[in-house]
Amino acid sequence: MENEQQDARALTVFTVEIFNTKTGATVEFFPITCPGFLELERLALALTASLNDMRAGGFLDWRQIAEHEFTSGTQVAV
């Protein structure tokens, strides 16, 4: 139980921007809640790959633009 509470406190909310690599135009912003950057990278790459599969031509990538500690029961505007 104590480890579960520690894990919950260790979550971070990352805001990532999905953008077109040819034009630089922003496609969408996504909040991703996970324990660390390695997990963020894995999830953001999977998200980008999925979006590229849905679009003709692909060419989407991601970048982290913000992060803050996850606090249960609150919302943070970004």
C-alpha positions as CSV (number, residue, x, y, z in Angstrom):
1,M,0.0,0.0,0.0
2,E,2.8,2.4,0.9
3,N,4.5,1.8,-2.5
4,E,1.3,2.5,-4.3
5,Q,1.0,5.8,-2.5
6,Q,4.6,6.7,-3.4
7,D,3.9,5.8,-7.0
8,A,0.8,8.0,-7.1
9,R,2.8,10.9,-5.7
10,A,5.5,10.5,-8.2
11,L,3.3,11.0,-11.2
12,T,4.0,14.0,-13.5
13,V,1.7,15.6,-16.0
14,F,3.6,16.4,-19.2
15,T,2.1,18.5,-21.9
16,V,3.3,17.5,-25.4
17,E,2.8,19.3,-28.6
18,I,2.3,17.2,-31.8
19,F,3.5,19.1,-34.8
20,N,4.0,18.7,-38.5
21,T,7.8,18.4,-39.2
22,K,7.5,19.8,-42.7
23,T,5.6,23.0,-41.8
24,G,6.2,23.3,-38.1
25,A,2.5,23.8,-37.6
26,T,0.9,22.6,-34.3
27,V,-1.5,19.7,-34.8
28,E,-2.6,19.3,-31.2
29,F,-1.6,19.5,-27.5
30,F,-1.9,16.4,-25.3
31,P,-1.5,16.0,-21.5
32,I,0.2,12.7,-20.7
33,T,0.4,11.6,-17.0
34,C,3.1,9.1,-16.2
35,P,5.9,8.5,-13.7
36,G,8.9,9.8,-15.7
37,F,10.4,10.9,-19.0
38,L,11.2,7.4,-20.3
39,E,7.5,6.5,-20.0
40,L,6.6,9.9,-21.6
41,E,8.9,9.2,-24.5
42,R,7.4,5.7,-25.1
43,L,3.8,7.0,-24.9
44,A,4.4,10.1,-27.0
45,L,6.2,8.0,-29.7
46,A,3.2,5.6,-29.7
47,L,0.8,8.5,-30.0
48,T,2.7,10.1,-32.8
49,A,3.0,6.8,-34.7
50,S,-0.8,6.3,-34.4
51,L,-1.5,9.8,-35.6
52,N,1.0,9.3,-38.5
53,D,-0.8,6.1,-39.5
54,M,-4.1,7.9,-39.7
55,R,-2.8,10.8,-41.8
56,A,-1.7,10.5,-45.4
57,G,2.0,11.3,-45.5
58,G,2.5,11.3,-41.8
59,F,5.4,13.7,-40.9
60,L,4.3,14.3,-37.3
61,D,6.6,14.5,-34.3
62,W,6.3,15.6,-30.7
63,R,8.0,17.8,-28.1
64,Q,7.6,18.3,-24.5
65,I,6.4,21.9,-23.7
66,A,5.5,21.7,-20.0
67,E,5.4,19.5,-16.9
68,H,4.1,19.7,-13.4
69,E,3.6,17.3,-10.5
70,F,0.3,15.4,-10.6
71,T,-2.0,16.2,-7.8
72,S,-5.1,14.1,-7.4
73,G,-8.4,15.9,-7.6
74,T,-7.2,19.1,-9.1
75,Q,-7.1,20.4,-12.6
76,V,-4.3,22.6,-13.9
77,A,-4.9,24.8,-17.0
78,V,-2.1,24.9,-19.5
